[in-house]
Amino acid sequence: MGHKDKKEKKKSKTQDAEKNVNPEDSKNPIAVSHDPEDEGSEKLPRRYYEEELVKLQVELVKLQEWIKYKGLRVVVLFEGRDAAGKGGAIKRITETLNPRICRVVALGVPTEKEKTQWYFQRYVTHLPAAGEMVLFDRSWYNRAGVERVMGFCTEAQYWDFLRSCPNFETMLIRSGIMLVKYWFSVSDKEQEKRFLQRIDDPTRRWKISPMDVESRQKWVEYSKAKDDMFSYTDTKQSPWNVVEADDKRRSRLNCISHLLSLVPYEEVPREEIILPPLERDKAYVRPPMAEQTFVPNRY
């Protein structure tokens, strides 16, 4: 090989490195990621992830239209440890959908009045009507997790929940609701990494609370609570679907793909949309723009 050929080869490798492109990626679309943020990991490459996400989001729109067209009622529960990636998955599912058809329910701490109600009562009010899909960012399983571990409920309330929950979900399914349950599983090392990222990032610091920090000290207790919860509520009629979530990109794609596989849907026929010509009225005189208050053009 001549000096010129060696120089050209070295230049080509340098250009590939600058673009964060591995020549092997073209042969293996899910090769190890070369995003600087993922250095030292084997996360899904960002470019491949984004391309697949767009494809899945197109299918989610079709699913949404089918749910509306057929008057289906779909409930999807997202549970898991803090920082497991539930919110990120929900965001990617909903960002291209109509919020009037697909809505997110993320309830806060129950009020004093709600504490005196039947435990499932405040969740029932958020169940979907015909043609709707509801995503619960945490759900009635709070009682089997955080309430159990942190002592926010009595032993009697906890065991009553475990015994009654399968019956409650059976009633939902018999009423015609399609119920899907996801558990996002994250390792202790990955959770710690995400907590530290939230602490250091002012745009995400709101995501971490004192209770999240305390949950680190109760890792084993949460593990036991999850095991007990699964033993009572992982039923054939309403199973838990575990999502491996150490790689956020893979977990999102896997979750969306799985959700799409559960609902047999078809593309709803659409009428052709033709835009009419813009109305013109010579008698209309627009008020002076100087009389209006505009947002400053700072960018």
PASEBA-1860 file (N, C-alpha, C; in nm, 3 decimals):
! residues 299
1> MGHKDKKE> 0.085/-0.120/0.000/0.000/0.000/0.000/0.088/0.124/0.000 ~ 0.063/0.218/-0.094/0.143/0.339/-0.105/0.115/0.438/0.004 ~ 0.207/0.539/0.014/0.191/0.641/0.118/0.060/0.717/0.101 ~ 0.023/0.743/-0.026/-0.101/0.817/-0.053/-0.223/0.738/-0.010 ~ -0.220/0.604/-0.039/-0.334/0.519/0.000/-0.350/0.514/0.151 ~ -0.236/0.504/0.224/-0.242/0.501/0.370/-0.299/0.630/0.424 ~ -0.258/0.742/0.362/-0.306/0.873/0.407/-0.456/0.886/0.387 ~ -0.505/0.838/0.269/-0.648/0.846/0.240/-0.728/0.758/0.335
9> KKKSKTQD> -0.675/0.636/0.367/-0.743/0.546/0.460/-0.753/0.607/0.597 ~ -0.643/0.670/0.644/-0.642/0.734/0.775/-0.741/0.849/0.779 ~ -0.751/0.925/0.670/-0.844/1.037/0.662/-0.989/0.988/0.670 ~ -1.014/0.873/0.599/-1.149/0.817/0.601/-1.190/0.775/0.741 ~ -1.098/0.712/0.816/-1.127/0.670/0.953/-1.153/0.789/1.042 ~ -1.077/0.895/1.022/-1.095/1.016/1.102/-1.231/1.077/1.080 ~ -1.274/1.082/0.952/-1.406/1.139/0.919/-1.517/1.057/0.981 ~ -1.501/0.922/0.977/-1.602/0.835/1.040/-1.610/0.860/1.189
17> AEKNVNPE> -1.497/0.877/1.253/-1.496/0.902/1.397/-1.561/1.033/1.431 ~ -1.536/1.136/1.347/-1.594/1.267/1.373/-1.745/1.264/1.360 ~ -1.797/1.177/1.273/-1.941/1.167/1.252/-2.006/1.067/1.347 ~ -1.923/1.007/1.435/-1.974/0.903/1.524/-2.038/0.789/1.447 ~ -1.981/0.755/1.333/-2.035/0.650/1.249/-1.939/0.532/1.250 ~ -1.989/0.416/1.284/-1.911/0.294/1.276/-1.947/0.224/1.147 ~ -1.851/0.195/1.058/-1.882/0.129/0.932/-1.960/0.000/0.949 ~ -1.943/-0.068/1.066/-2.015/-0.193/1.089/-2.163/-0.170/1.112
25> DSKNPIAV> -2.202/-0.046/1.149/-2.344/-0.018/1.176/-2.430/-0.044/1.054 ~ -2.375/-0.023/0.934/-2.453/-0.044/0.812/-2.484/-0.192/0.793 ~ -2.399/-0.280/0.850/-2.423/-0.423/0.839/-2.514/-0.470/0.952 ~ -2.497/-0.409/1.069/-2.575/-0.447/1.186/-2.649/-0.326/1.239 ~ -2.779/-0.311/1.208/-2.853/-0.191/1.247/-2.869/-0.173/1.396 ~ -2.846/-0.276/1.475/-2.856/-0.260/1.619/-2.722/-0.287/1.685 ~ -2.617/-0.238/1.619/-2.483/-0.250/1.675/-2.469/-0.162/1.798 ~ -2.355/-0.172/1.866/-2.332/-0.093/1.985/-2.341/0.055/1.953
33> SHDPEDEG> -2.405/0.132/2.041/-2.421/0.274/2.020/-2.288/0.347/2.025 ~ -2.275/0.450/1.940/-2.155/0.533/1.941/-2.190/0.678/1.975 ~ -2.304/0.697/2.036/-2.340/0.828/2.086/-2.248/0.861/2.203 ~ -2.189/0.982/2.207/-2.100/1.016/2.318/-2.165/0.997/2.455 ~ -2.298/1.017/2.463/-2.368/1.002/2.590/-2.367/0.857/2.638 ~ -2.347/0.764/2.545/-2.356/0.623/2.579/-2.219/0.557/2.583 ~ -2.115/0.636/2.595/-1.980/0.582/2.593/-1.962/0.477/2.702 ~ -1.909/0.363/2.662/-1.886/0.255/2.757/-2.006/0.164/2.776
41> SEKLPRRY> -2.115/0.189/2.704/-2.233/0.106/2.719/-2.264/0.035/2.588 ~ -2.369/-0.048/2.590/-2.413/-0.117/2.469/-2.556/-0.078/2.439 ~ -2.583/0.050/2.446/-2.719/0.098/2.422/-2.749/0.104/2.273 ~ -2.878/0.102/2.244/-2.922/0.106/2.106/-2.878/0.237/2.042 ~ -2.823/0.233/1.920/-2.779/0.356/1.853/-2.894/0.455/1.839 ~ -2.865/0.582/1.863/-2.969/0.685/1.860/-3.039/0.692/1.723 ~ -2.960/0.687/1.616/-3.020/0.701/1.483/-3.117/0.588/1.453 ~ -3.076/0.466/1.484/-3.164/0.351/1.462/-3.289/0.361/1.549
49> YEEELVKL> -3.269/0.402/1.675/-3.382/0.418/1.768/-3.484/0.518/1.715 ~ -3.436/0.632/1.669/-3.526/0.737/1.621/-3.601/0.694/1.495 ~ -3.533/0.620/1.408/-3.600/0.571/1.286/-3.710/0.471/1.320 ~ -3.681/0.380/1.412/-3.780/0.280/1.452/-3.895/0.344/1.528 ~ -3.864/0.445/1.610/-3.968/0.512/1.688/-4.069/0.579/1.597 ~ -4.022/0.643/1.492/-4.113/0.708/1.396/-4.207/0.605/1.334 ~ -4.153/0.489/1.297/-4.237/0.384/1.237/-4.345/0.338/1.335 ~ -4.304/0.318/1.461/-4.400/0.271/1.561/-4.504/0.378/1.592
57> QVELVKLQ> -4.463/0.504/1.592/-4.559/0.611/1.620/-4.663/0.625/1.510 ~ -4.624/0.595/1.387/-4.722/0.592/1.277/-4.826/0.484/1.304 ~ -4.779/0.369/1.351/-4.872/0.260/1.383/-4.960/0.294/1.502 ~ -4.905/0.369/1.598/-4.986/0.412/1.713/-5.101/0.502/1.669 ~ -5.077/0.586/1.570/-5.184/0.671/1.518/-5.293/0.585/1.455 ~ -5.252/0.481/1.382/-5.350/0.389/1.324/-5.429/0.319/1.434 ~ -5.358/0.278/1.540/-5.425/0.214/1.652/-5.525/0.309/1.716 ~ -5.485/0.432/1.734/-5.574/0.533/1.793/-5.701/0.549/1.711
65> EWIKYKGL> -5.687/0.557/1.580/-5.804/0.573/1.494/-5.893/0.450/1.499 ~ -5.832/0.333/1.512/-5.910/0.209/1.520/-5.989/0.204/1.651 ~ -5.924/0.245/1.760/-5.992/0.249/1.890/-6.114/0.340/1.884 ~ -6.098/0.455/1.821/-6.209/0.549/1.808/-6.316/0.492/1.716 ~ -6.275/0.435/1.605/-6.367/0.382/1.503/-6.452/0.268/1.558 ~ -6.388/0.181/1.638/-6.458/0.063/1.691/-6.517/0.086/1.829 ~ -6.492/0.203/1.888/-6.546/0.231/2.021/-6.484/0.145/2.129 ~ -6.356/0.113/2.115/-6.288/0.030/2.214/-6.255/0.110/2.339
73> RVVVLFEG> -6.233/0.039/2.449/-6.189/0.101/2.574/-6.063/0.030/2.620 ~ -5.953/0.104/2.624/-5.823/0.045/2.654/-5.761/0.115/2.775 ~ -5.712/0.036/2.868/-5.642/0.089/2.986/-5.503/0.027/2.991 ~ -5.401/0.111/3.003/-5.263/0.064/3.011/-5.201/0.117/3.140 ~ -5.151/0.026/3.223/-5.087/0.064/3.349/-4.936/0.060/3.333 ~ -4.869/0.163/3.386/-4.723/0.170/3.385/-4.674/0.175/3.529 ~ -4.607/0.069/3.569/-4.555/0.059/3.705/-4.406/0.024/3.700 ~ -4.339/0.040/3.813/-4.197/0.008/3.820/-4.130/0.096/3.923
81> RDAAGKGG> -4.002/0.075/3.943/-3.927/0.155/4.039/-3.913/0.299/3.990 ~ -3.876/0.387/4.081/-3.849/0.526/4.043/-3.735/0.530/3.942 ~ -3.750/0.615/3.842/-3.650/0.634/3.736/-3.635/0.512/3.645 ~ -3.737/0.427/3.642/-3.730/0.309/3.555/-3.762/0.341/3.409 ~ -3.815/0.460/3.383/-3.843/0.498/3.245/-3.988/0.494/3.205 ~ -4.077/0.487/3.303/-4.221/0.483/3.272/-4.265/0.610/3.200 ~ -4.226/0.726/3.257/-4.269/0.853/3.199/-4.217/0.873/3.058 ~ -4.093/0.831/3.032/-4.037/0.844/2.898/-4.112/0.760/2.797
89> AIKRITET> -4.150/0.639/2.837/-4.225/0.553/2.745/-4.363/0.612/2.717 ~ -4.428/0.663/2.821/-4.560/0.724/2.804/-4.551/0.844/2.710 ~ -4.447/0.925/2.727/-4.429/1.044/2.643/-4.415/1.006/2.497 ~ -4.338/0.901/2.468/-4.319/0.860/2.328/-4.445/0.800/2.269 ~ -4.529/0.741/2.352/-4.656/0.685/2.303/-4.753/0.797/2.269 ~ -4.758/0.898/2.354/-4.863/1.000/2.340/-4.825/1.119/2.252 ~ -4.697/1.141/2.224/-4.657/1.267/2.161/-4.713/1.287/2.020 ~ -4.756/1.180/1.953/-4.815/1.196/1.820/-4.965/1.166/1.819
97> LNPRICRV> -5.022/1.142/1.938/-5.163/1.103/1.944/-5.253/1.219/1.986 ~ -5.381/1.201/1.962/-5.482/1.300/1.997/-5.513/1.288/2.146 ~ -5.488/1.393/2.226/-5.512/1.384/2.371/-5.658/1.365/2.407 ~ -5.747/1.387/2.313/-5.889/1.363/2.339/-5.923/1.214/2.330 ~ -5.836/1.139/2.263/-5.857/0.995/2.251/-5.765/0.918/2.345 ~ -5.640/0.959/2.349/-5.542/0.895/2.438/-5.498/0.994/2.544 ~ -5.535/0.969/2.668/-5.500/1.061/2.776/-5.422/0.991/2.886 ~ -5.345/1.071/2.959/-5.260/1.019/3.065/-5.320/1.057/3.200
105> VALGVPTE> -5.321/0.961/3.292/-5.369/0.986/3.428/-5.252/0.963/3.524 ~ -5.215/1.068/3.595/-5.107/1.059/3.695/-5.158/1.125/3.822 ~ -5.219/1.047/3.908/-5.281/1.102/4.028/-5.178/1.132/4.136 ~ -5.206/1.236/4.213/-5.119/1.272/4.323/-5.161/1.203/4.452 ~ -5.119/1.261/4.563/-5.154/1.205/4.694/-5.305/1.218/4.714 ~ -5.372/1.113/4.762/-5.518/1.123/4.782/-5.554/1.228/4.886 ~ -5.667/1.292/4.863/-5.716/1.392/4.958/-5.773/1.323/5.082 ~ -5.804/1.401/5.184/-5.862/1.344/5.305/-5.995/1.276/5.275
113> KEKTQWYF> -6.072/1.335/5.184/-6.199/1.274/5.146/-6.176/1.143/5.072 ~ -6.080/1.142/4.980/-6.053/1.022/4.901/-6.002/0.908/4.989 ~ -5.934/0.943/5.095/-5.883/0.840/5.186/-5.996/0.763/5.254 ~ -6.114/0.824/5.261/-6.228/0.758/5.326/-6.312/0.679/5.226 ~ -6.282/0.691/5.097/-6.359/0.623/4.993/-6.309/0.481/4.973 ~ -6.387/0.403/4.898/-6.341/0.273/4.851/-6.210/0.295/4.776 ~ -6.110/0.213/4.802/-5.976/0.242/4.751/-5.973/0.263/4.599 ~ -6.045/0.183/4.523/-6.041/0.191/4.376/-6.125/0.306/4.321
121> QRYVTHLP> -6.200/0.373/4.407/-6.299/0.469/4.361/-6.239/0.583/4.279 ~ -6.129/0.641/4.325/-6.075/0.757/4.253/-6.011/0.718/4.121 ~ -5.979/0.590/4.104/-5.927/0.545/3.976/-6.039/0.516/3.877 ~ -6.151/0.467/3.929/-6.265/0.433/3.843/-6.314/0.554/3.764 ~ -6.310/0.672/3.826/-6.359/0.792/3.758/-6.277/0.829/3.635 ~ -6.157/0.773/3.624/-6.069/0.805/3.510/-6.068/0.696/3.404 ~ -6.150/0.593/3.420/-6.154/0.486/3.321/-6.210/0.539/3.189 ~ -6.174/0.478/3.078/-6.213/0.532/2.947/-6.359/0.505/2.911
129> AAGEMVLF> -6.411/0.596/2.829/-6.540/0.575/2.764/-6.510/0.508/2.629 ~ -6.614/0.480/2.553/-6.595/0.416/2.423/-6.509/0.505/2.333 ~ -6.411/0.445/2.267/-6.326/0.520/2.176/-6.211/0.590/2.244 ~ -6.174/0.546/2.365/-6.066/0.611/2.439/-5.963/0.510/2.487 ~ -5.840/0.559/2.503/-5.733/0.482/2.565/-5.673/0.567/2.676 ~ -5.663/0.508/2.796/-5.611/0.579/2.913/-5.482/0.512/2.958 ~ -5.378/0.593/2.976/-5.250/0.544/3.026/-5.232/0.592/3.170 ~ -5.221/0.499/3.263/-5.201/0.533/3.403/-5.051/0.535/3.435
137> DRSWYNRA> -5.000/0.655/3.466/-4.862/0.669/3.512/-4.864/0.644/3.662 ~ -4.846/0.522/3.700/-4.874/0.466/3.832/-5.026/0.455/3.848 ~ -5.067/0.357/3.924/-5.210/0.324/3.928/-5.250/0.279/4.067 ~ -5.354/0.195/4.070/-5.401/0.143/4.199/-5.295/0.053/4.264 ~ -5.190/0.019/4.191/-5.084/-0.062/4.250/-4.993/0.017/4.343 ~ -5.020/0.144/4.361/-4.949/0.221/4.463/-4.961/0.155/4.601 ~ -5.076/0.095/4.625/-5.100/0.034/4.756/-5.008/-0.086/4.778 ~ -4.976/-0.157/4.672/-4.890/-0.275/4.685/-4.742/-0.239/4.682
145> GVERVMGF> -4.710/-0.113/4.648/-4.572/-0.071/4.639/-4.536/0.032/4.743 ~ -4.543/0.159/4.703/-4.497/0.267/4.790/-4.576/0.274/4.921 ~ -4.709/0.255/4.915/-4.788/0.262/5.039/-4.750/0.150/5.135 ~ -4.724/0.033/5.080/-4.685/-0.081/5.162/-4.548/-0.057/5.226 ~ -4.450/-0.019/5.144/-4.312/-0.006/5.192/-4.295/0.113/5.285 ~ -4.361/0.224/5.251/-4.343/0.347/5.331/-4.440/0.357/5.448 ~ -4.528/0.258/5.464/-4.618/0.256/5.577/-4.735/0.352/5.566 ~ -4.778/0.382/5.442/-4.889/0.476/5.421/-5.025/0.406/5.427
153> CTEAQYWD> -5.025/0.276/5.448/-5.151/0.203/5.463/-5.132/0.100/5.574 ~ -5.242/0.052/5.627/-5.235/-0.048/5.734/-5.215/-0.186/5.673 ~ -5.178/-0.282/5.756/-5.162/-0.420/5.710/-5.294/-0.473/5.655 ~ -5.404/-0.438/5.725/-5.535/-0.485/5.681/-5.570/-0.429/5.543 ~ -5.542/-0.301/5.521/-5.569/-0.239/5.391/-5.484/-0.303/5.281 ~ -5.360/-0.331/5.314/-5.269/-0.391/5.215/-5.317/-0.528/5.172 ~ -5.348/-0.615/5.268/-5.389/-0.750/5.232/-5.528/-0.752/5.169 ~ -5.613/-0.659/5.208/-5.744/-0.648/5.143/-5.726/-0.612/4.996
161> FLRSCPNF> -5.628/-0.524/4.968/-5.600/-0.487/4.829/-5.555/-0.609/4.748 ~ -5.458/-0.684/4.799/-5.407/-0.799/4.725/-5.516/-0.901/4.695 ~ -5.610/-0.917/4.788/-5.717/-1.014/4.767/-5.822/-0.962/4.670 ~ -5.849/-0.831/4.674/-5.958/-0.776/4.593/-5.914/-0.729/4.455 ~ -5.785/-0.701/4.438/-5.738/-0.647/4.311/-5.767/-0.739/4.192 ~ -5.738/-0.869/4.199/-5.771/-0.956/4.085/-5.919/-0.954/4.050 ~ -6.005/-0.947/4.152/-6.149/-0.941/4.127/-6.186/-0.809/4.060 ~ -6.125/-0.700/4.105/-6.152/-0.570/4.046/-6.112/-0.569/3.898
169> ETMLIRSG> -5.997/-0.624/3.868/-5.951/-0.625/3.729/-6.035/-0.718/3.643 ~ -6.081/-0.826/3.703/-6.171/-0.916/3.630/-6.300/-0.844/3.593 ~ -6.352/-0.763/3.684/-6.473/-0.686/3.655/-6.450/-0.589/3.539 ~ -6.333/-0.526/3.537/-6.302/-0.433/3.428/-6.299/-0.506/3.294 ~ -6.234/-0.622/3.293/-6.222/-0.698/3.169/-6.357/-0.750/3.123 ~ -6.439/-0.797/3.217/-6.573/-0.846/3.181/-6.662/-0.734/3.128 ~ -6.635/-0.612/3.171/-6.715/-0.499/3.124/-6.678/-0.456/2.982 ~ -6.571/-0.517/2.929/-6.530/-0.485/2.792/-6.404/-0.402/2.783
177> IMLVKYWF> -6.344/-0.369/2.895/-6.220/-0.292/2.894/-6.102/-0.384/2.867 ~ -6.014/-0.340/2.780/-5.890/-0.413/2.756/-5.786/-0.358/2.852 ~ -5.734/-0.444/2.940/-5.640/-0.401/3.044/-5.501/-0.457/3.014 ~ -5.402/-0.366/3.008/-5.263/-0.404/2.983/-5.178/-0.350/3.097 ~ -5.092/-0.436/3.154/-5.010/-0.395/3.268/-4.861/-0.412/3.234 ~ -4.785/-0.302/3.252/-4.641/-0.306/3.227/-4.564/-0.277/3.356 ~ -4.461/-0.358/3.379/-4.369/-0.333/3.490/-4.231/-0.305/3.430 ~ -4.179/-0.184/3.454/-4.049/-0.145/3.403/-3.943/-0.183/3.507
185> SVSDKEQE> -3.853/-0.273/3.466/-3.752/-0.328/3.556/-3.618/-0.261/3.530 ~ -3.560/-0.201/3.635/-3.432/-0.132/3.622/-3.338/-0.180/3.732 ~ -3.208/-0.188/3.700/-3.110/-0.233/3.798/-3.077/-0.121/3.896 ~ -3.020/-0.158/4.010/-2.985/-0.057/4.109/-2.877/0.038/4.057 ~ -2.782/-0.013/3.977/-2.677/0.073/3.923/-2.733/0.174/3.824 ~ -2.823/0.129/3.739/-2.881/0.221/3.640/-2.971/0.323/3.708 ~ -3.044/0.281/3.810/-3.129/0.376/3.883/-3.043/0.484/3.948 ~ -2.932/0.444/4.009/-2.843/0.542/4.072/-2.789/0.641/3.969
193> KRFLQRID> -2.753/0.591/3.852/-2.702/0.676/3.745/-2.807/0.780/3.704 ~ -2.932/0.736/3.692/-3.040/0.828/3.651/-3.073/0.928/3.761 ~ -3.067/0.885/3.885/-3.089/0.978/3.996/-2.984/1.089/3.994 ~ -2.859/1.051/3.973/-2.750/1.150/3.971/-2.766/1.245/3.853 ~ -2.813/1.194/3.740/-2.837/1.279/3.623/-2.947/1.380/3.652 ~ -3.049/1.337/3.725/-3.159/1.427/3.759/-3.113/1.535/3.857 ~ -3.029/1.497/3.951/-2.978/1.593/4.048/-2.894/1.700/3.979 ~ -2.816/1.661/3.878/-2.725/1.753/3.810/-2.791/1.834/3.700
201> DPTRRWKI> -2.910/1.792/3.656/-2.977/1.859/3.544/-3.094/1.944/3.597 ~ -3.083/2.077/3.589/-3.192/2.163/3.643/-3.325/2.143/3.574 ~ -3.326/2.091/3.450/-3.452/2.068/3.380/-3.519/1.938/3.423 ~ -3.446/1.854/3.494/-3.503/1.726/3.538/-3.500/1.707/3.688 ~ -3.453/1.809/3.759/-3.439/1.795/3.903/-3.574/1.775/3.972 ~ -3.681/1.829/3.910/-3.813/1.815/3.970/-3.859/1.670/3.974 ~ -3.795/1.584/3.893/-3.835/1.445/3.886/-3.794/1.364/4.008 ~ -3.700/1.418/4.086/-3.652/1.343/4.201/-3.702/1.407/4.330
209> SPMDVESR> -3.755/1.327/4.419/-3.812/1.376/4.544/-3.742/1.309/4.661 ~ -3.762/1.362/4.783/-3.704/1.296/4.901/-3.747/1.150/4.913 ~ -3.869/1.119/4.868/-3.916/0.981/4.874/-3.838/0.892/4.777 ~ -3.800/0.949/4.661/-3.718/0.873/4.567/-3.584/0.837/4.629 ~ -3.525/0.936/4.698/-3.397/0.913/4.764/-3.410/0.805/4.871 ~ -3.519/0.812/4.947/-3.541/0.715/5.053/-3.563/0.575/4.997 ~ -3.621/0.570/4.876/-3.646/0.439/4.815/-3.517/0.362/4.790 ~ -3.406/0.434/4.772/-3.277/0.369/4.753/-3.238/0.288/4.878
217> QKWVEYSK> -3.277/0.340/4.993/-3.243/0.272/5.119/-3.336/0.154/5.146 ~ -3.443/0.145/5.067/-3.540/0.037/5.087/-3.551/-0.050/4.963 ~ -3.439/-0.069/4.896/-3.438/-0.145/4.771/-3.491/-0.287/4.791 ~ -3.444/-0.353/4.895/-3.486/-0.491/4.919/-3.635/-0.498/4.955 ~ -3.680/-0.401/5.038/-3.822/-0.399/5.076/-3.912/-0.382/4.953 ~ -3.869/-0.295/4.860/-3.946/-0.277/4.737/-3.944/-0.404/4.651 ~ -3.831/-0.473/4.653/-3.821/-0.598/4.577/-3.918/-0.703/4.632 ~ -3.923/-0.714/4.764/-4.014/-0.809/4.826/-4.160/-0.771/4.799
225> AKDDMFSY> -4.189/-0.642/4.806/-4.326/-0.596/4.780/-4.366/-0.627/4.636 ~ -4.275/-0.607/4.543/-4.303/-0.638/4.402/-4.328/-0.787/4.383 ~ -4.247/-0.872/4.449/-4.264/-1.017/4.438/-4.400/-1.060/4.492 ~ -4.439/-1.005/4.606/-4.570/-1.038/4.663/-4.683/-0.991/4.572 ~ -4.668/-0.872/4.517/-4.769/-0.817/4.427/-4.787/-0.907/4.306 ~ -4.676/-0.952/4.247/-4.684/-1.039/4.130/-4.749/-1.173/4.164 ~ -4.719/-1.224/4.281/-4.772/-1.356/4.318/-4.925/-1.354/4.327 ~ -4.983/-1.238/4.360/-5.128/-1.227/4.373/-5.195/-1.175/4.245
233> TDTKQSPW> -5.128/-1.089/4.170/-5.195/-1.017/4.062/-5.144/-1.049/3.922 ~ -5.043/-1.134/3.910/-4.996/-1.176/3.777/-5.078/-1.297/3.735 ~ -5.197/-1.271/3.684/-5.292/-1.376/3.651/-5.296/-1.401/3.501 ~ -5.353/-1.514/3.461/-5.365/-1.545/3.319/-5.453/-1.444/3.248 ~ -5.557/-1.401/3.317/-5.650/-1.307/3.256/-5.592/-1.166/3.249 ~ -5.507/-1.131/3.347/-5.449/-0.998/3.351/-5.302/-1.008/3.393 ~ -5.215/-1.052/3.301/-5.074/-1.075/3.337/-4.993/-0.946/3.341 ~ -4.882/-0.951/3.414/-4.784/-0.843/3.411/-4.689/-0.866/3.294
241> NVVEADDK> -4.661/-0.759/3.221/-4.564/-0.764/3.112/-4.440/-0.686/3.157 ~ -4.331/-0.758/3.179/-4.209/-0.697/3.232/-4.125/-0.640/3.118 ~ -4.088/-0.513/3.131/-4.005/-0.445/3.032/-3.866/-0.424/3.091 ~ -3.765/-0.482/3.030/-3.627/-0.458/3.074/-3.589/-0.316/3.036 ~ -3.558/-0.233/3.136/-3.551/-0.088/3.113/-3.415/-0.025/3.139 ~ -3.309/-0.103/3.148/-3.178/-0.041/3.168/-3.137/0.041/3.046 ~ -3.181/0.000/2.928/-3.160/0.078/2.806/-3.293/0.143/2.771 ~ -3.304/0.273/2.792/-3.430/0.343/2.771/-3.482/0.328/2.629
249> RRSRLNCI> -3.391/0.336/2.532/-3.435/0.330/2.392/-3.495/0.194/2.359 ~ -3.427/0.089/2.399/-3.480/-0.045/2.374/-3.613/-0.066/2.447 ~ -3.620/-0.020/2.571/-3.742/-0.042/2.650/-3.862/0.028/2.586 ~ -3.841/0.149/2.535/-3.950/0.222/2.472/-3.999/0.151/2.346 ~ -3.905/0.112/2.261/-3.943/0.043/2.138/-4.011/-0.090/2.167 ~ -3.955/-0.165/2.264/-4.014/-0.294/2.298/-4.155/-0.280/2.355 ~ -4.174/-0.180/2.439/-4.305/-0.158/2.501/-4.409/-0.120/2.395 ~ -4.374/-0.024/2.310/-4.469/0.021/2.208/-4.502/-0.092/2.112
257> SHLLSLVP> -4.398/-0.164/2.069/-4.420/-0.275/1.977/-4.511/-0.381/2.038 ~ -4.491/-0.408/2.166/-4.573/-0.508/2.234/-4.718/-0.461/2.247 ~ -4.736/-0.335/2.281/-4.871/-0.279/2.294/-4.946/-0.289/2.161 ~ -4.877/-0.257/2.052/-4.939/-0.265/1.919/-4.979/-0.409/1.885 ~ -4.901/-0.505/1.935/-4.929/-0.646/1.903/-5.051/-0.700/1.978 ~ -5.090/-0.632/2.085/-5.199/-0.683/2.168/-5.338/-0.646/2.114 ~ -5.345/-0.539/2.036/-5.474/-0.494/1.984/-5.478/-0.516/1.834 ~ -5.557/-0.614/1.786/-5.569/-0.634/1.641/-5.637/-0.512/1.579
265> YEEVPREE> -5.562/-0.435/1.504/-5.618/-0.312/1.446/-5.595/-0.309/1.295 ~ -5.676/-0.230/1.230/-5.664/-0.209/1.087/-5.663/-0.060/1.059 ~ -5.617/-0.025/0.943/-5.616/0.116/0.907/-5.757/0.160/0.870 ~ -5.803/0.264/0.936/-5.939/0.313/0.913/-5.943/0.391/0.781 ~ -6.040/0.359/0.693/-6.049/0.433/0.566/-6.078/0.581/0.591 ~ -6.011/0.666/0.518/-6.028/0.811/0.535/-6.081/0.873/0.407 ~ -6.165/0.974/0.425/-6.211/1.051/0.310/-6.102/1.148/0.267 ~ -6.094/1.170/0.138/-5.993/1.263/0.086/-6.025/1.405/0.134
273> IILPPLER> -5.924/1.473/0.183/-5.942/1.610/0.231/-5.894/1.708/0.124 ~ -5.982/1.796/0.083/-5.949/1.898/-0.018/-5.967/2.035/0.046 ~ -5.861/2.112/0.049/-5.870/2.245/0.107/-5.943/2.340/0.013 ~ -6.043/2.409/0.064/-6.113/2.508/-0.020/-6.024/2.631/-0.039 ~ -6.050/2.710/-0.141/-5.970/2.831/-0.161/-5.990/2.930/-0.045 ~ -5.887/3.006/-0.017/-5.892/3.103/0.092/-5.993/3.213/0.060 ~ -6.077/3.244/0.157/-6.179/3.346/0.136/-6.116/3.485/0.124 ~ -6.160/3.558/0.028/-6.112/3.694/0.006/-6.230/3.792/0.014
281> DKAYVRPP> -6.208/3.900/0.086/-6.314/4.002/0.098/-6.247/4.139/0.086 ~ -6.270/4.203/-0.027/-6.206/4.332/-0.052/-6.254/4.439/0.045 ~ -6.372/4.418/0.105/-6.426/4.518/0.197/-6.361/4.509/0.336 ~ -6.290/4.397/0.362/-6.228/4.380/0.494/-6.100/4.461/0.502 ~ -6.088/4.538/0.610/-5.968/4.618/0.633/-5.909/4.576/0.766 ~ -5.785/4.530/0.762/-5.720/4.481/0.884/-5.682/4.598/0.974 ~ -5.707/4.585/1.107/-5.669/4.693/1.199/-5.517/4.715/1.195 ~ -5.473/4.835/1.226/-5.329/4.864/1.225/-5.254/4.770/1.319
289> MAEQTFVP> -5.143/4.714/1.270/-5.065/4.620/1.350/-5.001/4.689/1.470 ~ -4.984/4.819/1.463/-4.923/4.893/1.574/-5.012/4.892/1.698 ~ -5.141/4.861/1.681/-5.232/4.857/1.794/-5.228/4.724/1.869 ~ -5.154/4.626/1.816/-5.147/4.494/1.877/-5.016/4.479/1.957 ~ -5.023/4.393/2.057/-4.904/4.366/2.139/-4.839/4.236/2.092 ~ -4.717/4.246/2.043/-4.647/4.129/1.992/-4.541/4.080/2.089 ~ -4.517/3.951/2.083/-4.410/3.891/2.161/-4.277/3.936/2.101 ~ -4.182/3.981/2.179/-4.053/4.027/2.126/-3.981/3.914/2.050
297> NRY> -3.923/3.952/1.936/-3.844/3.857/1.857/-3.702/3.851/1.911 ~ -3.682/3.765/2.011/-3.551/3.753/2.073/-3.468/3.643/2.011 ~ -3.526/3.564/1.925/-3.452/3.455/1.863/-3.465/3.460/1.712
END
